[in-house]
């Protein structure tokens, strides 16, 4: 079902109206701060993002409640959008979910730290950190395809996912009746 909804957001007309577009956002089209993460450049981009969501659900789906996942995803979106608006003024447009996926992975790894094998968790976390550092210094990974990759979305999203997971952890630790 979600793949059908996401593919509806992948057509060129929808993409133009819904993508993150800096000038349009600054002119008041604030819905683009959310919808830009739902539209995709092409079918392959959509396929990669849907596969990534499936992998995140498989690996980390049970680690947070649906409401907590919503908070984590919104924290990732907010971090990406704040990063784009305030630190990437040259970025004219953006589409895709990969930054939010990086946020979900970072949040999942934070949850794993509390119950999963620490060597496994640390190994996967180091891979994520290495990937983010690589992207900051060398650009997108070689197998990223021909779509332009905005690697800062991955970094901002991971930071947002960590912040969302940290907030959930603090709430559960200090106000357990609210977690």
C-alpha positions as CSV (number, residue, x, y, z in Angstrom):
1,X,0.0,0.0,0.0
2,X,2.7,2.5,1.0
3,X,4.6,1.7,-2.2
4,X,1.5,2.6,-4.2
5,X,1.3,5.9,-2.4
6,X,5.0,6.6,-2.8
7,X,4.8,5.8,-6.5
8,X,2.0,8.3,-6.9
9,X,4.4,10.9,-5.6
10,X,7.0,10.0,-8.1
11,X,5.5,11.4,-11.3
12,X,7.1,14.5,-12.8
13,X,4.1,16.8,-12.2
14,X,3.7,15.7,-8.6
15,X,7.5,15.9,-8.1
16,X,7.5,19.6,-9.2
17,X,4.7,20.5,-6.8
18,X,5.8,18.5,-3.8
19,X,9.6,18.4,-3.9
20,X,11.7,20.4,-1.4
21,X,12.3,23.6,-3.4
22,X,14.1,26.3,-1.4
23,X,12.6,29.4,-3.1
24,X,9.1,28.0,-3.0
25,X,9.4,27.2,0.7
26,X,10.8,30.7,1.5
27,X,7.7,32.0,-0.4
28,X,5.4,30.1,2.0
29,X,4.9,26.7,0.4
30,X,5.9,25.0,3.7
31,X,4.3,21.7,2.8
32,X,7.3,21.0,0.7
33,X,9.3,20.6,3.9
34,X,7.4,17.3,4.4
35,X,6.4,16.2,0.9
36,X,9.9,16.6,-0.5
37,X,10.9,13.5,1.4
38,X,8.0,11.5,-0.2
39,X,8.7,12.2,-3.8
40,X,11.4,10.5,-5.8
41,X,13.5,11.2,-8.9
42,X,12.6,8.1,-10.7
43,X,11.4,4.5,-10.3
44,X,14.9,3.2,-9.3
45,X,15.2,5.9,-6.6
46,X,11.7,4.9,-5.3
47,X,12.7,1.2,-5.3
48,X,15.9,1.9,-3.4
49,X,14.0,3.9,-0.8
50,X,11.2,1.4,-0.4
51,X,13.8,-1.4,0.0
52,X,15.6,0.7,2.6
53,X,12.4,1.2,4.5
54,X,11.8,-2.6,4.4
55,X,15.3,-3.3,5.7
56,X,14.9,-0.7,8.5
57,X,11.5,-2.3,9.5
58,X,13.1,-5.8,9.4
59,X,16.1,-4.8,11.5
60,X,14.7,-2.3,13.9
61,X,10.9,-2.3,13.6
62,X,10.3,-3.8,17.1
63,X,12.6,-1.3,18.8
64,X,10.1,1.5,19.1
65,X,6.3,1.9,19.2
66,X,4.6,3.3,16.1
67,X,4.3,6.7,17.9
68,X,8.0,6.6,18.8
69,X,8.9,5.8,15.2
70,X,6.7,8.7,14.0
71,X,8.6,11.0,16.4
72,X,12.0,9.7,15.2
73,X,11.0,10.1,11.5
74,X,9.7,13.6,12.1
75,X,12.9,14.5,14.0
76,X,14.9,13.3,11.1
77,X,12.8,15.3,8.7
78,X,13.1,18.4,10.9
79,X,16.9,18.0,11.1
80,X,17.2,17.6,7.3
81,X,14.9,20.6,6.6
82,X,16.7,22.8,9.2
83,X,20.0,21.8,7.8
84,X,18.9,22.5,4.2
85,X,17.3,25.9,4.9
86,X,20.0,27.3,7.2
87,X,23.2,25.5,6.1
88,X,22.6,24.7,2.4
89,X,21.3,27.9,0.8
90,X,22.8,26.8,-2.6
91,X,20.5,23.7,-2.6
92,X,17.7,24.5,-4.9
93,X,15.7,21.3,-4.7
94,X,15.7,17.8,-3.2
95,X,13.6,14.6,-3.4
96,X,13.8,11.3,-1.5
97,X,13.7,9.5,1.7
98,X,17.3,8.4,2.1
99,X,18.1,11.1,4.8
100,X,15.1,9.9,6.8
101,X,16.3,6.3,6.4
102,X,19.7,7.3,7.8
103,X,17.9,8.8,10.8
104,X,15.9,5.6,11.3
105,X,19.1,3.5,11.1
106,X,20.8,5.7,13.7
107,X,17.8,5.5,16.0
108,X,17.6,1.7,15.6
109,X,21.3,1.4,16.4
110,X,20.8,3.4,19.6
111,X,18.1,1.0,20.6
112,X,20.3,-2.0,19.8
113,X,23.0,-0.6,22.1
114,X,20.7,-1.4,25.0
115,X,19.9,-5.1,24.2
116,X,21.7,-6.4,21.2
117,X,25.3,-7.8,21.0
118,X,27.5,-4.8,21.5
119,X,30.1,-6.0,19.0
120,X,27.5,-6.3,16.3
121,X,25.9,-2.9,17.2
122,X,29.3,-1.2,17.3
123,X,30.3,-2.7,14.0
124,X,27.2,-1.6,12.2
125,X,27.4,1.9,13.9
126,X,31.0,2.2,12.7
127,X,29.9,1.3,9.2
128,X,27.3,4.0,9.3
129,X,29.8,6.5,10.7
130,X,32.4,5.6,8.1
131,X,29.8,6.0,5.3
132,X,28.8,9.4,6.5
133,X,32.4,10.5,6.8
134,X,33.2,9.1,3.3
135,X,30.2,11.0,1.9
136,X,31.3,14.3,3.5
137,X,34.8,14.0,2.1
138,X,34.4,12.0,-1.2
139,X,30.8,12.3,-2.1
140,X,28.2,9.6,-2.8
141,X,29.2,6.0,-2.7
142,X,30.1,4.6,-6.2
143,X,27.0,2.4,-6.4
144,X,24.6,5.3,-5.9
145,X,23.6,5.4,-9.5
146,X,23.1,8.4,-11.8
147,X,20.8,10.4,-9.5
148,X,22.4,13.3,-7.7
149,X,22.9,12.4,-4.1
150,X,22.6,15.1,-1.5
151,X,24.9,13.5,1.1
152,X,24.2,16.2,3.7
153,X,20.6,14.8,3.9
154,X,22.1,11.6,5.2
155,X,24.2,13.4,7.8
156,X,21.4,15.7,8.9
157,X,18.9,12.8,9.0
158,X,21.2,10.6,11.1
159,X,21.6,13.5,13.6
160,X,17.9,14.0,13.7
161,X,17.3,10.2,14.2
162,X,19.8,10.2,17.1
163,X,18.2,13.2,18.6
164,X,14.7,11.7,18.4
165,X,16.0,8.4,19.9
166,X,17.8,10.2,22.7
167,X,14.6,12.1,23.6
168,X,12.7,8.9,23.7
169,X,15.4,7.3,25.9
170,X,15.3,10.4,28.3
171,X,11.5,10.3,28.5
172,X,11.5,6.5,29.3
173,X,14.3,6.9,31.8
174,X,13.0,10.0,33.7
175,X,9.3,9.8,33.1
176,X,8.6,6.1,32.5
177,X,4.8,6.5,32.6
178,X,5.1,8.7,29.5
179,X,7.3,6.3,27.5
